[in-house]
Amino acid sequence: MKHQATPYFTFNGQAMDALNYYKEVFGGEITDIQTFGEAQFETPKELDEQIMHARFKAGDLFFMVSDAFLDQKVEVGSNISLALELESTEEIQSIYDRLKEEGTVLMELQDTFWNATFAKVKDRFGITWDLNFSKE
């Protein structure tokens, strides 16, 4: 793995409000914001201004956020996942295979428009893992 797990917060349409709140609380900066309206695939118009992905950094504090897609309602307490940036196709495949054995696949391992291989799996203990291998 390239570095430690990164917290990933998911909101029901309040991601931008949360980012502004955390900026006020912690200082720092909001970076890499992309809305669903900017996506390279078709999304419903009502999601155009909602956050598909953003990063927040204040000193050593770092986390990522997004709004849930229409059919992915989240509940407080289940809206946090751990994002892992992996180093190879073999590593992401191996971890994906082990997590899904007794877990639940939320998004199949697949190539993405952001030039990465990605999967989302909830493990047998209820922890959600975002697995990403960037193909730089």
Backbone hydrogen bonds, N-H to C=O, Kabsch-Sander energy under -0.5 kcal/mol:
donor,donor_aa,acceptor,acceptor_aa,energy
2,K,85,E,-2.4
6,T,83,A,-2.4
8,Y,81,S,-2.6
9,F,64,M,-2.7
10,T,79,N,-3.1
11,F,66,S,-2.4
13,G,11,F,-1.1
18,A,14,Q,-2.8
19,L,15,A,-2.7
20,N,16,M,-2.4
21,Y,17,D,-2.2
22,Y,18,A,-2.9
23,K,19,L,-2.2
24,E,20,N,-2.0
25,V,21,Y,-2.4
26,F,22,Y,-3.2
27,G,23,K,-1.9
29,E,57,K,-2.9
31,T,29,E,-0.5
31,T,55,R,-3.3
34,Q,53,H,-2.3
36,F,47,L,-0.7
36,F,50,Q,-2.2
37,G,48,D,-1.7
38,E,35,T,-1.1
39,A,36,F,-1.4
47,L,44,P,-2.1
48,D,45,K,-1.8
50,Q,47,L,-1.7
52,M,34,Q,-2.7
53,H,34,Q,-1.8
54,A,65,V,-1.7
55,R,31,T,-2.9
56,F,63,F,-2.8
57,K,29,E,-2.4
58,A,61,L,-2.4
61,L,58,A,-2.2
63,F,56,F,-1.9
64,M,7,P,-2.2
65,V,54,A,-2.3
66,S,9,F,-1.7
67,D,51,I,-3.5
68,A,11,F,-3.1
72,Q,69,F,-2.4
78,S,75,E,-2.7
81,S,8,Y,-2.6
82,L,128,T,-2.5
83,A,6,T,-3.2
83,A,81,S,-0.5
84,L,130,D,-3.1
86,L,84,L,-0.7
86,L,132,N,-3.5
92,I,88,S,-2.2
93,Q,89,T,-2.2
94,S,90,E,-2.4
95,I,91,E,-2.4
96,Y,92,I,-2.5
97,D,93,Q,-2.6
98,R,94,S,-2.0
99,L,95,I,-2.6
100,K,96,Y,-2.3
101,E,97,D,-0.9
102,E,98,R,-0.5
104,T,122,K,-2.9
106,L,104,T,-0.6
106,L,120,K,-2.6
107,M,120,K,-2.1
110,Q,118,F,-2.2
112,T,116,A,-2.5
115,N,112,T,-1.1
117,T,133,F,-2.3
118,F,110,Q,-2.8
119,A,131,L,-1.9
120,K,107,M,-1.9
121,V,129,W,-2.3
122,K,104,T,-3.0
123,D,121,V,-0.6
123,D,127,I,-3.2
126,G,123,D,-2.2
129,W,121,V,-3.1
130,D,82,L,-2.5
131,L,119,A,-3.0
131,L,129,W,-0.7
132,N,84,L,-2.2
133,F,117,T,-2.5
135,K,115,N,-2.6
